[in-house]
Amino acid sequence: MATHVITGAGSGIGAAVARRLHARGDTLVLHARDAGRAKELAAEFPGASTLVGDLADPDKLSWAFSHQSLPDRVDSLLHIAGVVDLGPVGDLTPKSWRHQLNVNLIAPAELTRHFLPQLRVTQGHVIFVNSGAGLRASAEWSAYAASKHGLKALADSLRNEEHGNGVRVTSVYPGRTASPMQAKVHQQEGKEYDAGQWIDPESVATTIVMALDLPRDAEVNDLTVRPGR
């Protein structure tokens, strides 16, 4: 029975992955931004543990974790949480840039640093749920795309560093996926949102669980998932 630390389990892809792993009896440690959200996640996933810390303030994550019970064993760390704030470069403020970089890039780096010793012991797996924006940048996506391009660099470097320790590292690049984040993107773009046009989070969850369950003789480095409609 594996132990998985998951961010973003409250909705979308993260919730779909958490449901899959919970249903098969794996041990879940679910990140939450505050105690209220942690209580909600614990109710939704009976038996799961929670870990509270604000990804928007990565400097304080280590301090927050030092006041909580942490898992002795970690088999996988799944970075699925993310934020997006669109706008032209000429309009985006430093606050918007910092928020997206903190949540989408610096917090995953800090969480990885924190759990890497346990992952080395188990020869575990780090999965970064990136984005198509981590491979190409469109107009008005500069800050988000920069954070996701940085996340790709983090994953690539970590993979090269930890391969000899048996730690597997996978980046998943989903296209537009039906989720609260996608609804927000459409609102920012001034477009009508129809969830049926986009990838079901369960489909992305299928690819993530496949990467997790792959036998040890192979490793998925990069996985792109595009809308099939």
C-alpha positions as CSV (number, residue, x, y, z in Angstrom):
1,M,0.0,0.0,0.0
2,A,1.7,3.2,-1.2
3,T,1.6,6.6,0.4
4,H,0.9,9.6,-1.8
5,V,1.3,13.3,-1.0
6,I,-1.1,15.3,-3.2
7,T,-1.6,19.0,-3.8
8,G,-4.7,20.2,-5.5
9,A,-6.9,17.3,-4.4
10,G,-9.9,19.6,-3.8
11,S,-11.1,19.8,-7.4
12,G,-10.4,19.0,-11.0
13,I,-7.5,16.7,-11.9
14,G,-6.2,16.5,-8.3
15,A,-9.6,15.4,-7.0
16,A,-9.9,12.7,-9.7
17,V,-6.4,11.3,-8.9
18,A,-7.2,11.3,-5.2
19,R,-10.4,9.4,-5.7
20,R,-8.7,6.8,-7.8
21,L,-5.9,6.2,-5.3
22,H,-8.3,6.3,-2.3
23,A,-10.6,3.8,-3.9
24,R,-7.9,1.2,-4.2
25,G,-6.8,1.6,-0.6
26,D,-3.7,3.6,-0.9
27,T,-2.7,6.0,1.9
28,L,-3.3,9.7,1.0
29,V,-1.7,12.8,2.5
30,L,-3.7,15.7,1.1
31,H,-2.3,19.2,1.1
32,A,-4.7,22.0,2.1
33,R,-4.2,25.7,2.2
34,D,-5.9,26.2,5.6
35,A,-7.5,24.2,8.4
36,G,-11.0,24.7,7.0
37,R,-10.1,23.2,3.7
38,A,-8.2,20.4,5.5
39,K,-11.4,19.5,7.3
40,E,-13.4,19.3,4.1
41,L,-10.8,17.1,2.4
42,A,-10.7,14.8,5.5
43,A,-14.5,14.4,5.3
44,E,-14.4,13.7,1.5
45,F,-11.6,11.1,1.8
46,P,-12.1,9.1,5.0
47,G,-8.9,7.8,6.4
48,A,-6.7,10.4,4.6
49,S,-4.3,12.6,6.4
50,T,-4.0,16.3,5.7
51,L,-1.1,18.7,5.6
52,V,-1.8,22.4,5.9
53,G,0.4,25.1,4.3
54,D,-0.1,28.1,2.0
55,L,1.5,27.4,-1.4
56,A,1.3,31.2,-2.1
57,D,3.8,31.7,0.7
58,P,6.4,29.0,0.1
59,D,8.9,30.6,2.6
60,K,6.6,29.5,5.4
61,L,5.9,25.9,4.3
62,S,8.8,24.4,6.2
63,W,7.7,26.2,9.4
64,A,4.1,25.1,8.9
65,F,5.1,21.5,8.4
66,S,7.3,21.5,11.5
67,H,4.2,21.9,13.6
68,Q,2.3,18.9,12.0
69,S,2.6,15.2,11.9
70,L,4.3,14.1,8.6
71,P,4.2,10.7,7.0
72,D,7.2,8.4,7.7
73,R,6.9,7.0,4.2
74,V,6.3,8.8,0.9
75,D,6.1,6.8,-2.3
76,S,4.9,9.6,-4.5
77,L,4.6,13.4,-4.5
78,L,2.0,14.7,-6.9
79,H,2.1,18.4,-7.7
80,I,-1.4,19.1,-9.1
81,A,-2.4,22.5,-7.5
82,G,-2.1,25.6,-9.6
83,V,-3.3,29.1,-10.2
84,V,-3.8,31.2,-13.3
85,D,-4.2,34.9,-13.9
86,L,-4.2,36.0,-17.6
87,G,-3.4,39.5,-18.9
88,P,-1.1,41.3,-21.3
89,V,2.5,41.8,-20.1
90,G,1.8,45.6,-20.1
91,D,-1.0,45.1,-17.5
92,L,0.2,42.3,-15.2
93,T,1.5,43.5,-11.8
94,P,4.4,42.1,-9.8
95,K,1.8,40.8,-7.4
96,S,0.2,38.7,-10.1
97,W,3.6,37.4,-11.3
98,R,4.7,36.5,-7.7
99,H,1.5,34.7,-6.9
100,Q,1.7,32.5,-10.0
101,L,5.4,31.8,-9.6
102,N,5.0,31.0,-5.9
103,V,2.1,28.6,-6.3
104,N,3.1,27.0,-9.6
105,L,6.8,26.8,-9.3
106,I,8.5,27.8,-6.0
107,A,6.1,25.9,-3.8
108,P,6.5,22.6,-5.8
109,A,10.3,23.1,-5.5
110,E,10.0,23.6,-1.8
111,L,7.7,20.6,-1.3
112,T,10.0,18.5,-3.3
113,R,13.0,19.5,-1.2
114,H,11.1,18.7,1.9
115,F,10.0,15.2,0.9
116,L,13.0,14.2,-1.2
117,P,14.7,12.2,1.6
118,Q,11.7,10.0,2.0
119,L,11.3,9.6,-1.8
120,R,14.9,8.5,-2.0
121,V,14.4,5.8,0.6
122,T,11.3,4.4,-1.3
123,Q,12.7,5.1,-4.7
124,G,9.5,7.0,-5.2
125,H,8.0,9.1,-7.9
126,V,7.5,12.9,-8.3
127,I,4.8,13.9,-10.7
128,F,4.4,17.5,-11.9
129,V,1.1,18.3,-13.5
130,N,2.2,21.0,-15.9
131,S,0.2,22.5,-18.8
132,G,0.3,23.0,-22.6
133,A,1.4,26.5,-21.5
134,G,4.6,24.9,-20.2
135,L,5.6,24.0,-23.8
136,R,4.4,27.1,-25.6
137,A,3.3,30.6,-24.5
138,S,0.3,32.4,-26.1
139,A,-0.6,36.1,-25.9
140,E,-1.8,37.1,-22.4
141,W,-0.5,33.9,-20.8
142,S,3.0,35.2,-20.0
143,A,3.1,34.9,-16.2
144,Y,1.4,31.5,-16.1
145,A,3.4,30.1,-19.0
146,A,6.6,31.4,-17.4
147,S,5.7,29.5,-14.2
148,K,5.0,26.3,-16.1
149,H,8.1,26.6,-18.3
150,G,10.0,26.9,-15.0
151,L,8.2,23.8,-13.7
152,K,9.4,21.9,-16.7
153,A,13.0,23.0,-16.0
154,L,12.6,22.0,-12.3
155,A,11.3,18.5,-13.3
156,D,14.0,18.0,-16.0
157,S,16.8,19.0,-13.6
158,L,15.4,16.9,-10.7
159,R,15.1,13.9,-13.0
160,N,18.8,14.2,-14.0
161,E,19.8,14.7,-10.3
162,E,17.8,11.8,-8.8
163,H,17.9,9.1,-11.5
164,G,20.9,7.5,-9.8
165,N,18.8,7.4,-6.5
166,G,16.0,5.6,-8.2
167,V,13.5,8.5,-8.0
168,R,11.3,8.7,-11.0
169,V,10.1,12.1,-12.3
170,T,7.3,12.7,-14.7
171,S,5.8,15.9,-16.2
172,V,2.2,15.7,-17.5
173,Y,1.1,18.4,-19.9
174,P,-2.7,18.4,-20.1
175,G,-4.5,20.5,-22.7
176,R,-7.6,22.4,-21.6
177,T,-9.4,20.3,-18.9
178,A,-12.9,20.8,-17.5
179,S,-12.3,22.2,-14.1
180,P,-12.9,25.3,-11.9
181,M,-9.6,26.7,-13.3
182,Q,-10.8,26.3,-16.8
183,A,-14.0,28.1,-16.0
184,K,-12.0,31.0,-14.6
185,V,-9.8,31.0,-17.7
186,H,-12.9,31.3,-19.9
187,Q,-14.2,34.1,-17.7
188,Q,-10.9,36.0,-18.1
189,E,-11.0,35.4,-21.8
190,G,-14.6,36.7,-22.0
191,K,-15.8,33.4,-23.5
192,E,-18.7,31.1,-22.6
193,Y,-17.6,28.0,-20.8
194,D,-18.8,24.5,-21.8
195,A,-17.2,21.7,-19.8
196,G,-18.2,19.2,-22.5
197,Q,-15.7,20.7,-24.9
198,W,-12.7,19.9,-22.9
199,I,-10.8,16.9,-21.4
200,D,-12.5,15.2,-18.5
201,P,-10.3,15.3,-15.4
202,E,-10.8,11.6,-15.0
203,S,-9.0,11.0,-18.4
204,V,-6.0,12.9,-17.1
205,A,-6.1,11.0,-13.9
206,T,-5.9,7.8,-15.9
207,T,-2.6,8.9,-17.4
208,I,-1.2,9.9,-14.1
209,V,-2.1,6.6,-12.4
210,M,-0.6,4.8,-15.4
211,A,2.7,6.6,-14.9
212,L,2.6,5.8,-11.2
213,D,1.9,2.1,-11.8
214,L,4.4,1.5,-14.5
215,P,6.9,-1.3,-13.7
216,R,10.3,-0.3,-12.4
217,D,12.0,-1.2,-15.7
218,A,10.5,1.9,-17.4
219,E,9.7,5.5,-16.6
220,V,7.5,8.1,-18.3
221,N,9.4,11.4,-18.5
222,D,7.0,13.6,-20.4
223,L,3.3,13.0,-21.2
224,T,1.2,15.3,-23.3
225,V,-2.6,14.9,-23.1
226,R,-4.7,16.8,-25.6
227,P,-8.5,17.2,-26.1
228,G,-9.9,14.4,-28.2
229,R,-12.9,16.3,-29.4
